[in-house]
């Protein structure tokens, strides 16, 4: 009517629907703000997770008293297994809760790299809290000779790796399947850690001499080995020799 063709109407509608993508760091701050708000709203789940961690550690330390090296080896490995089970399930809500909203925002042009970075940064609070609670509970009640700060450092790295593995399953699978995957992964990591059969010398002969790759991928193996190494450094020569 005003001399505008169909192409002009299409360009006008495209301009009305167009929006500029925010810069990377601004997008990170936007996603972090939402992630921290989600963590605050899930405070009851966070508290329950920490209470379960303390309860499991207390029960385990009362059943397996650290009066011999063999008991400490079993006690520390089981504590690592239970910590991986708790944190693997707890990490499912970081990405799984708002995955559909994220996909919709991705279609709208929001950078997904910023989303992943923001989620990872926001989860550092819960990772640090979980590592601190475990170290403060396991350090005094386990009878270990190593310092609590050393346990915290190892637990922080271990929980961070567990969260990373759980992120993969929570993004790729449904919530039920992701939780089951986290539980199975924890037990598989425990079984290939070398605590029971097969032990490390036997596993190295698998896969044509490349069997060492299997325990090297076990998070339980690394944290358990860290606890044993730290403990041996604090034992007297007599206790280290005779247990």
N, C-alpha and C positions, 0 to 999 in steps of 0.2 A: 504493500500500500504506500509506503514511504520510499519505494525504490530499492528496498533491501532484498537481496536474493536469499535462497536457502543457505548458501555458504556463509553469508554474513550472520544469520541467526545461529549457525553452528559455532562460528568463532566466538560470538557473544556468550553463548552458553558455556563454552569451554573456559573462557576467561572468568566467568562467575564461579565455576566449580574448582578452578585452580587455586592451590595454596602452596606457599613456599615451604620447603622442608627445613626444619630447624637445624642449626649447626650441630656438629657431633657432640660437643661438650654440653651444649644446652639440652640436647635430647637425653644425654646421660643423666643430667640433673633431674629432668622431668620423670624419667623412668625410676630413678633412685627414690624420688619423693613418693611415688606410688608404691614402690616395693617396701619402703620403710613403714608406710601406713598399713600395708597388708601384714607386715610382721607384728606391728602393735596390735592389730585386731586379732591376731592369732596368738596372743600372749598366753592364753590358757593352755594351748598345745605346747608352747615352748616350756612352760612351767612343768607340765606333766612329763615332758621328755627328760628334764633335768632331775625330777624326783625319781623317775624310773632308773636313771643312771646311778644315782646315789644308792638306791635300794639294792640294785643288782650288785654293785661293788661291795656293799656291806655284807650281803649274804655270801658272796663268793669268798671274801677275805675271812669270814668266820668258818666256812666249811674247809677251805684249803689254807691252813695256817702256814705262814712262811717260816718254818723252822729248819728247812733243808733246801738245798739248791734245786732239787727235783720238784719240790712243792712250789717254789717260786716260778719255775719254768712253766708248770701247768697253770698256776694261778694267773700269771701275766698273759698267757696266750688266751685263756678263756675270757679274761677281762677285755682283751682286744677284740675277740669275737663278738661279745655282747655290745661293746661300744660301736662296732661297725653295723650291727643289726639295728640299733636304736637310731643312729645318725643316717643310715641309708634310707630308712622309712621316713624320718623327719625331713630329709631333703626333697622328698617328692612334691611337697606343696610349693616349693620355690618357683617352679615353672608350670606345674600341672594345673594350678588353680585358675590362671588367667590365660591359658594357651589360646583359646578361641578368640579372646579380645586382642591378643597379640597378632594373630594371623590377620584379623580385620584391619588393625593399624598398619601392618606391613603392606597390605594392598593399597592403603591410603598414602603410602610414601614414607612412613617413619623408618629410620635406619635400624635394622635389626642388630647390627654390631653394637650400637649404643645400648640397645635393650639387653643384650647378653652381658656387656660390661657392667651395666647398672645393677643387674640382678646379682652378679657375682660380688660386686662391692657391697651391696646391701646385705648379702648373706654372711659377710665377714663378722658381723656382730654376733649372730647366733653360733657361728663356728668357734669364735673366741670364747663365748660363754660356755659352750659345751666342753671345750678343752679345759677351761679353768675349773669347771665343776668336777670333771673326771679326775684331774690332777689333785685337786684339793680333797677329794674323797679317797682316791686310791693311794696317794702318797702316805698319809698317816696310818691308814687302817691295814695296808698290805704288809707292813713291816719291812718295806724296802729301805735299803741304805742310801739310795740316791736322793738327790734334792728334788723338791716339788717343782722347781722351775725347769729342771731337766725333763721331768715327766710332762709338764705343760708344753714345752717346745715340741717334743715328739708327738703328743696328742693333737696339737694344732695342725701339724703337717698331715697327720693321719686322717683327721676329720675332714680336712680340706680335700684330700684325694677321694675320700668316700663321697663327699658331696658332688665332686666332679663326675664320678661314675654314675651316681644316681640321676644327675641332670640328663644324661644321655637316655636313660630308660624312661624318665618322666616326659621327655619331649617326643620320643618316638612311639611310645606305647600308651595304652589306656591306663587310667589310674590303678585299676586292679592288677593288670598285668605288670605295671611298673613296680608296684610294691612287691609282688611275688618275685620279680627279677632281682630286686635288691636283696631279698632274703636268701635266694638261691646263690647269688653272687658272694654273699658273706660266708656261707658254708663252703662253697667251692674254694674261696680264698683261704679258709681255715684248713681245709683238707690238703691243699698243696703247699702249706707253709712248712712242712717238714716236722711237725710235732709228732704225728703218728706215721704209720706206714702208708705210702712209701716215703722214706726219708731222703734227704738231699742227695747223698751219693748214688742212690738207686735212680732218682729222677734224672740225674745228669746223663744217664745212658739211654734215655728214651729219645725218640725222634732223631735217630741217627747221631747221637752225641750232642744234640741241641736241647735236651730236656731241661737244662738250667733256665731256659726262657720261661717255663711255666711258673716256678716259684718266684722268679724275678718280677712277674706281673702281679704277685699277691701282695695286697696292701697289708694284710695281717702279718705276713712274713717280715716285711720291712719294719713295722712298728714293734713287733715282738723281738726281733733282733736288736733294735735300738734299746729297748728296755733291758735286755740281757747284757748288752755291752756296757750300758751305764751302771748296771748293778755290779758287774765284775770289777769295774774301776774303783768302787768304794768298799770292796771286801778286803779283809786282811789277808795276807799271804796264806795263813793257815786255813782260813775258811774257804778261800778260792781253791786250795788244793784238795781238801778233804770234804768240802760241802757242809 
